[in-house]
Amino acid sequence: MNEKINNVLKLQQDYFASGATLDVGHRLKYLKALYKSITNNIDMISEALNMDLGKSASESYMTEIGMVLSGLNYMIKNVKRLSKPRKRKTPLAQFHAKSYQIPSPYGNVLVMSPWNYPFLLSMDPLVEAIAAGNTVVLKPSKYSPYTSEAIKKIIEEIFKEEYVAVFFGGADVNQALIDSKFDYIFFTGGKTVGQIVYEKATKNLTPVTLELGGKSPCIIDKKCNLKLAARRIAWGKYLNCGQTCVAPDYILCDASVHDKFLELLKKEMIKQYTDNPINNQSYGKMINEKHFNRAIGIIDKDKLYYGGNYDNEKLKIEPTIMTNVTLDDAVMKEEIFAPILPVIKVNNIEEAISIIKKLEVPLAFYIFSNDKKLIKNLLIKMEFGGGCVNDVVMHLASSYLSFGGFKQSGMGSYHGKTGFTTFSHYKSILDKKNWIDMPMRYKPTSKLKDKLVRMFLK
C-alpha cells in the first residue's frame, strides 16, 4: 500500500508541477463534469446511503446529494471571480505602487472524510480543493463502504489518478497517508484521530483543517415559540438517526417551560417519525454494531421520558428523550452521536451558561428565544464554531456561511468562498512603478529624511 500511495503522490506532484490545474478553465471543465456525473447517478448514491445508514431517498438528497450539487453550482458560478487577484490598498509611503494578492493552490491535498455524511463530507472539501487548483487524494471512511464505492465510481469516471485519487482501507491506510508528505490536510472526524493527524502534520509543517465535533448545547428560553422549537429540534436531533456532528447534543430548558416543551417535543417526534420508528423505512439506522452498542450503553432506563427501545438486528434505536440528567451521567460524558436527547432543567440563563462552560468548546450552539438582548449577549459570550438562533443544523447548509470548529471542536473552516480560501495560499504583491523613487528611505540619513519618514509612517 505504501508503494501505491507513493506512486500516486508522485503522479500528482508531477501533474501539479505541469501547471495544468492553474488554468481556471481546466478546473471549470472538471467541476462541470462532476456536477453532471452526480446528477446522472443520484439513484446509485441514494441506494448506497440507504445501505450504509438507512437513509431514505429524500433525506439523502436533502442532506447530502443536493448540498453537494449546491456547493458545486456555487463554485462553477464563482470560481473565475475567486481566482482573480484581490486588490488591496497601498499606503502613501509606497507611492506610486499598487497592492494585490494572488490566490495560489497549495498543491497536493489529502481529504479524509467520516462515515456519518459520507457523500457530503467527502465531496464538499474535494470540490473546493479542485476549484482552488489542487490535486487531491481522497480517503473515505471504511465504515460506509457502499457510499465509498459510489464515490470511487464517480471520481474514476472523470479524473485520472494524477488529478484525483481515492484510497480505501482502515487504520493502516490512514497511517500510511498521514505519514506521507502532503501540502495540505483536510480532516473531518473524531477528536482522537484528529489529534494524531495534527501531530503528524506538524512534523512536515503541513497546514491542516480539522473538523471535529463535541457536545453542542441547545438553550430553550422561556420567551420562545415552544411549538416551533420542538418541531425543529425533533427534526435536527434525530436526522440521520442522531449521527450528525452539529446535532443539538443536549437541551438546557428553562424550568418554567420544561414540562410543556417535553410534551410538544414528544408530539413532534411521533408526528415526524411515527409511533413505531423502528419499522419506519424513512428513519435511519446506526452505522454499525460497534456504534449501536456504544449508544445503547449510555441510555439510563431510569431517566427515560420517551423512547429507549431498539432493535439489534436492524441497528435501530428509537428517538429517545432522557430527563433529570446531570453532568455525572454517561450520556453527558461524551458526544452522543445517536438518537438520544438529554434534557436538563435550568432555573435561569446563568445556570445554563455554567453547565456549558464546564464542557469543552462545542462545534455548534443553538438558542431558541425571542429576547433579542439575551440572544446578543449569548452569541458574544459563548465560545463555539457556528450555530443558529431559533433553529438547528441549518447554518451548515449555506455556501455563503463558513463552517468550522473552534478550539477543541476543530480549526479552520470551509464552504463557498471560505472553502476556496482554505485551499489557497494568497501571495501578497507590491507592484512598484519606476518613474518615481522616493529618496527618503536611502542612506545617508538626514534630519529632513527623518522628518519625512515620521510624516509618512504614522
DRENLOBA-269172 format. One record per residue (C-alpha): chain; residue in one letter; y, x, z. Coordinates in steps of 0.5 Angstrom, whole numbers. Each point is the difference from the previous one (the first is absolute). Layout:
BEGIN
chain / res / yy / xx / zz
A / a / Y / X / Z
...
//
This chain:
BEGIN
chain / res / yy / xx / zz
A / m / 0 / 0 / 0
A / n / 5 / 6 / 2
A / e / -1 / 3 / -7
A / k / 1 / -7 / -3
A / i / 6 / -1 / 4
A / n / 3 / 7 / -2
A / n / -2 / -1 / -8
A / v / 4 / -7 / 0
A / l / 6 / 3 / 4
A / k / 1 / 6 / -5
A / l / 0 / -5 / -6
A / q / 5 / -4 / 4
A / q / 4 / 6 / 1
A / d / 0 / 2 / -7
A / y / 2 / -6 / -2
A / f / 6 / -1 / 4
A / a / 2 / 7 / -2
A / s / 0 / -2 / -7
A / g / 6 / -5 / 1
A / a / -4 / -6 / -2
A / t / 2 / -4 / 6
A / l / 7 / 2 / 0
A / d / 1 / -5 / -6
A / v / 2 / -7 / 2
A / g / -2 / -3 / -6
A / h / -7 / 3 / 2
A / r / 0 / -3 / 7
A / l / 2 / -7 / -3
A / k / -6 / 0 / -5
A / y / -5 / 1 / 5
A / l / 4 / -5 / 5
A / k / 0 / -5 / -5
A / a / -8 / 2 / -2
A / l / -2 / -1 / 8
A / y / 4 / -7 / 0
A / k / -4 / -2 / -6
A / s / -6 / 2 / 3
A / i / 1 / -3 / 7
A / t / 2 / -7 / -4
A / n / -7 / 1 / -4
A / n / -4 / 1 / 6
A / i / 2 / -5 / 5
A / d / -6 / -3 / 1
A / m / -4 / 6 / 1
A / i / 5 / 3 / 5
A / s / -1 / -7 / 4
A / e / -7 / 0 / 0
A / a / 0 / 7 / 2
A / l / 5 / -2 / 6
A / n / -5 / -6 / 2
A / m / -6 / 4 / 0
A / d / 4 / 5 / 5
A / l / 4 / -4 / 4
A / g / -2 / -7 / -2
A / k / 7 / -2 / -3
A / s / 1 / -6 / -4
A / a / 3 / 1 / -7
A / s / 7 / -3 / 2
A / e / 0 / 5 / 6
A / s / -2 / 6 / -4
A / y / 6 / -2 / -5
A / m / 5 / -1 / 5
A / t / -1 / 5 / 5
A / e / -3 / 6 / -5
A / i / 0 / -1 / -7
A / g / 7 / -4 / -1
A / m / 3 / 5 / 4
A / v / -2 / 6 / -4
A / l / 2 / -3 / -6
A / s / 7 / -2 / 3
A / g / 0 / 7 / 2
A / l / -2 / 3 / -7
A / n / 5 / -5 / -3
A / y / 6 / 3 / 4
A / m / -2 / 7 / -2
A / i / 0 / -2 / -7
A / k / 7 / -3 / 0
A / n / 3 / 5 / 4
A / v / -4 / 7 / -1
A / k / 5 / 2 / -5
A / r / 6 / -1 / 5
A / l / -3 / 3 / 5
A / s / -2 / 6 / -4
A / k / 8 / 2 / -1
A / p / 4 / 5 / 3
A / r / 3 / -3 / 6
A / k / 8 / 1 / 0
A / r / 3 / 3 / 7
A / k / 7 / 1 / 2
A / t / 3 / 7 / -1
A / p / 4 / 3 / 6
A / l / 7 / 2 / -2
A / a / -1 / 7 / 2
A / q / -5 / 0 / -6
A / f / 5 / -2 / -5
A / h / -2 / 0 / -6
A / a / -7 / -2 / 0
A / k / -5 / -6 / 0
A / s / -6 / -1 / 5
A / y / -6 / -4 / -1
A / q / -7 / 0 / 2
A / i / -6 / 0 / -5
A / p / -7 / -3 / 2
A / s / -6 / 4 / -1
A / p / -7 / -1 / 1
A / y / -4 / 3 / 6
A / g / -6 / 2 / -5
A / n / -7 / -2 / 2
A / v / 0 / -5 / 5
A / l / -6 / -3 / 5
A / v / 0 / -7 / 2
A / m / -5 / -2 / 5
A / s / -1 / -8 / 1
A / p / -3 / -4 / 5
A / w / -5 / -6 / 0
A / n / 4 / -6 / 2
A / y / 4 / -1 / -6
A / p / -4 / 5 / -5
A / f / 3 / -2 / -6
A / l / 8 / -1 / 2
A / l / 0 / 7 / 4
A / s / -4 / 4 / -5
A / m / 4 / -3 / -6
A / d / 7 / 0 / 3
A / p / 1 / 7 / 2
A / l / -3 / 2 / -6
A / v / 5 / -4 / -5
A / e / 6 / 3 / 4
A / a / -3 / 7 / -1
A / i / -1 / -1 / -7
A / a / 7 / -3 / -1
A / a / 3 / 7 / 3
A / g / -4 / 4 / -5
A / n / -6 / 3 / 5
A / t / -7 / 1 / -2
A / v / -5 / -4 / 5
A / v / -7 / 1 / 4
A / l / -1 / -7 / 3
A / k / -5 / 0 / 6
A / p / -2 / -8 / 1
A / s / -4 / -2 / 7
A / k / -8 / 1 / 0
A / y / 1 / -7 / 4
A / s / 2 / -4 / -6
A / p / -5 / 2 / -6
A / y / 1 / -6 / -4
A / t / 7 / 1 / -1
A / s / 0 / 7 / 0
A / e / -5 / 0 / -6
A / a / 5 / -5 / -4
A / i / 6 / 4 / 1
A / k / -4 / 6 / -3
A / k / -2 / -4 / -6
A / i / 8 / -2 / -1
A / i / 2 / 7 / 1
A / e / -5 / 3 / -4
A / e / 1 / -5 / -6
A / i / 8 / 3 / 0
A / f / 0 / 7 / 3
A / k / -3 / 7 / -1
A / e / -2 / 4 / 6
A / e / 5 / 5 / -2
A / y / 5 / -6 / 2
A / v / -3 / -5 / 5
A / a / -7 / 1 / 3
A / v / -4 / -4 / 5
A / f / -5 / 3 / 5
A / f / -5 / -4 / 4
A / g / -3 / 2 / 7
A / g / 0 / 1 / 7
A / a / 3 / 5 / 5
A / d / -3 / 6 / -4
A / v / 4 / -2 / -6
A / n / 6 / -2 / 5
A / q / 0 / 7 / 3
A / a / -1 / 4 / -7
A / l / 6 / -4 / -3
A / i / 5 / 2 / 6
A / d / -3 / 7 / 1
A / s / 3 / 0 / -8
A / k / 7 / 2 / -2
A / f / 4 / -6 / -2
A / d / 7 / 0 / -1
A / y / 1 / -7 / 4
A / i / -5 / -4 / 4
A / f / 1 / -8 / 1
A / f / -5 / -2 / 5
A / t / -1 / -8 / 3
A / g / -5 / -1 / 5
A / g / -1 / 1 / 8
A / k / 4 / 5 / 4
A / t / -6 / 4 / 2
A / v / -2 / 2 / -7
A / g / 8 / 0 / -2
A / q / 1 / 6 / 6
A / i / -6 / 4 / -4
A / v / 4 / -1 / -7
A / y / 6 / 2 / 3
A / e / -3 / 6 / 4
A / k / -3 / 3 / -7
A / a / 6 / -2 / -4
A / t / 5 / 5 / 5
A / k / -5 / 6 / -2
A / n / 2 / -1 / -7
A / l / 7 / -2 / 1
A / t / -1 / -6 / -4
A / p / 4 / -6 / 2
A / v / -3 / -7 / 2
A / t / 1 / -7 / 0
A / l / -4 / -3 / 6
A / e / -1 / -8 / 0
A / l / -4 / -1 / 7
A / g / 1 / -6 / 4
A / g / 0 / -3 / 7
A / k / 1 / -6 / 4
A / s / 5 / -4 / -3
A / p / 3 / -5 / 5
A / c / 3 / -7 / -1
A / i / 5 / -3 / 4
A / i / 1 / -7 / 1
A / d / 6 / -2 / 3
A / k / 2 / -7 / 3
A / k / 5 / -1 / -5
A / c / -4 / 0 / -7
A / n / -4 / -5 / -4
A / l / -6 / 0 / 3
A / k / -4 / -4 / -5
A / l / 2 / 5 / -6
A / a / -1 / 6 / 5
A / a / -7 / -3 / 1
A / r / -1 / -1 / -8
A / r / 2 / 7 / -2
A / i / -4 / 4 / 6
A / a / -6 / -4 / -2
A / w / 0 / 2 / -7
A / g / 2 / 7 / 1
A / k / -4 / 2 / 6
A / y / -7 / -3 / -3
A / l / 2 / 2 / -7
A / n / -6 / 5 / -2
A / c / -4 / -2 / 6
A / g / 6 / 3 / 4
A / q / -1 / 7 / -3
A / t / 7 / 1 / -2
A / c / 4 / 6 / 2
A / v / 6 / -4 / 1
A / a / -3 / -6 / 3
A / p / 3 / -2 / 7
A / d / -5 / 3 / 5
A / y / 2 / -4 / 6
A / i / 5 / -5 / 2
A / l / 5 / 0 / 5
A / c / 2 / -7 / 1
A / d / 6 / -3 / 5
A / a / -3 / -4 / 6
A / s / 4 / -6 / -2
A / v / -3 / -1 / -6
A / h / -7 / 4 / 1
A / d / -5 / -7 / 0
A / k / 4 / -3 / -6
A / f / -1 / 6 / -4
A / l / -7 / 1 / 1
A / e / -1 / -8 / -1
A / l / 4 / 1 / -7
A / l / -4 / 6 / -2
A / k / -7 / -3 / 1
A / k / 2 / -6 / -4
A / e / 2 / 5 / -6
A / m / -6 / 4 / 1
A / i / -4 / -6 / -1
A / k / 4 / -2 / -6
A / q / 0 / 6 / -4
A / y / -7 / 3 / 2
A / t / -4 / -7 / 2
A / d / -3 / -1 / 6
A / n / -6 / 4 / -3
A / p / 3 / 6 / -3
A / i / -7 / 4 / 1
A / n / -2 / -4 / -6
A / n / 7 / -1 / -4
A / q / -1 / 4 / -6
A / s / 7 / 2 / -1
A / y / 0 / 3 / 7
A / g / -2 / 8 / 0
A / k / -4 / 4 / 4
A / m / 0 / 6 / 4
A / i / -1 / 6 / -5
A / n / -7 / 3 / 3
A / e / -4 / -1 / 6
A / k / 3 / 6 / 4
A / h / 7 / -3 / 0
A / f / -3 / -7 / 1
A / n / -4 / 3 / 7
A / r / 7 / 3 / 2
A / a / 4 / -6 / -1
A / i / -5 / -5 / 4
A / g / -1 / 5 / 5
A / i / 8 / -1 / 2
A / i / -1 / -7 / 1
A / d / 0 / -3 / 7
A / k / -3 / -6 / 0
A / d / 3 / -2 / 7
A / k / 7 / 0 / -3
A / l / -1 / -4 / -7
A / y / 4 / -5 / -1
A / y / -2 / -2 / -7
A / g / -6 / 3 / -5
A / g / -4 / 6 / 2
A / n / -6 / -2 / -4
A / y / -3 / 5 / -5
A / d / -6 / 1 / -5
A / n / -4 / 6 / 0
A / e / -3 / 0 / -7
A / k / 7 / -3 / -3
A / l / 4 / 5 / 4
A / k / 5 / -5 / 1
A / i / 4 / -1 / 6
A / e / 4 / -7 / 2
A / p / 7 / 0 / 0
A / t / 1 / 2 / 8
A / i / 5 / -1 / 5
A / m / 0 / 3 / 7
A / t / 5 / -2 / 5
A / n / 1 / 3 / 7
A / v / 0 / 7 / -3
A / t / 2 / 6 / 4
A / l / 1 / 8 / -3
A / d / -6 / 1 / 4
A / d / -5 / -4 / -5
A / a / -4 / 3 / -5
A / v / 4 / -4 / -5
A / m / 6 / 4 / 2
A / k / -2 / 7 / 0
A / e / -1 / 1 / -8
A / e / 3 / -3 / -6
A / i / -4 / -6 / -1
A / f / -1 / -1 / -8
A / a / -4 / -6 / 1
A / p / 1 / -8 / 0
A / i / 1 / 1 / 8
A / l / 7 / -2 / 2
A / p / 2 / 1 / 8
A / v / 6 / -4 / 2
A / i / 4 / 3 / 6
A / k / 4 / -5 / 4
A / v / 7 / 3 / 2
A / n / 6 / -2 / 4
A / n / 5 / 3 / -3
A / i / 2 / 5 / -6
A / e / 1 / 6 / 5
A / e / -8 / -1 / 2
A / a / -2 / -1 / -8
A / i / 4 / 7 / -1
A / s / -3 / 3 / 6
A / i / -7 / -1 / -3
A / i / 1 / 2 / -7
A / k / 3 / 7 / 3
A / k / -6 / 1 / 4
A / l / -4 / 1 / -7
A / e / 1 / 4 / -6
A / v / 5 / -1 / -5
A / p / -2 / -5 / -5
A / l / -1 / -1 / -7
A / a / 4 / -7 / 0
A / f / 4 / -4 / 4
A / y / 1 / -8 / 0
A / i / 5 / -4 / 4
A / f / 0 / -8 / -1
A / s / 7 / -2 / 3
A / n / 6 / -4 / -2
A / d / 4 / 4 / 4
A / k / 4 / 5 / -4
A / k / 3 / 4 / 6
A / l / -8 / 1 / 2
A / i / -2 / 2 / -7
A / k / 5 / 5 / -1
A / n / -1 / 3 / 7
A / l / -7 / 1 / -1
A / l / 0 / 3 / -7
A / i / 5 / 5 / 2
A / k / -4 / 2 / 7
A / m / -7 / -1 / -2
A / e / -4 / 6 / -4
A / f / -5 / -2 / -6
A / g / -1 / 1 / -7
A / g / 2 / -6 / -3
A / g / 0 / -8 / 1
A / c / 2 / -7 / 0
A / v / 5 / -5 / 3
A / n / -4 / -7 / 0
A / d / -5 / 3 / -4
A / v / -6 / 5 / 0
A / v / -3 / 4 / -5
A / m / 5 / -2 / -6
A / h / 4 / 7 / 1
A / l / -6 / 3 / -3
A / a / 1 / -4 / -7
A / s / 6 / 2 / -3
A / s / 1 / 6 / -5
A / y / 8 / 0 / 3
A / l / -2 / 2 / 7
A / s / -3 / 6 / 2
A / f / -6 / 0 / 4
A / g / -3 / 5 / 5
A / g / -1 / 2 / 7
A / f / 4 / 4 / 6
A / k / -2 / 5 / 5
A / q / -8 / -2 / 2
A / s / 0 / -5 / -6
A / g / 1 / 5 / -5
A / m / 5 / 4 / -4
A / g / 3 / -1 / -7
A / s / 1 / -7 / -4
A / y / -1 / -3 / -7
A / h / 0 / -6 / -4
A / g / 5 / 0 / -6
A / k / 6 / 4 / 0
A / t / -2 / 4 / 6
A / g / -7 / 1 / -3
A / f / 3 / 3 / -6
A / t / 4 / 5 / 5
A / t / -6 / 1 / 5
A / f / -4 / 3 / -6
A / s / 6 / 4 / -3
A / h / 4 / 6 / 2
A / y / 7 / 0 / -1
A / k / 3 / 6 / -3
A / s / 8 / 1 / 2
A / i / 4 / 3 / -5
A / l / 7 / 2 / 0
A / d / 3 / 1 / -7
A / k / 6 / 4 / 0
A / k / 5 / 1 / -6
A / n / 2 / 7 / -3
A / w / 7 / -2 / -2
A / i / 3 / 1 / 8
A / d / -2 / 5 / 5
A / m / 3 / -1 / 7
A / p / 1 / 7 / 3
A / m / 1 / -2 / 7
A / r / -8 / 1 / 1
A / y / 0 / 7 / -2
A / k / 2 / 6 / 4
A / p / 4 / 4 / 2
A / t / 2 / -6 / 4
A / s / 8 / -1 / 2
A / k / 4 / -5 / 4
A / l / 1 / -4 / -6
A / k / -7 / -1 / -2
A / d / -2 / -1 / 8
A / k / 5 / -6 / 0
A / l / -2 / -3 / -7
A / v / -8 / 0 / 3
A / r / 2 / -3 / 6
A / m / 4 / -5 / -4
A / f / -6 / -2 / -5
A / l / -5 / 0 / 6
A / k / 2 / -4 / 5
//
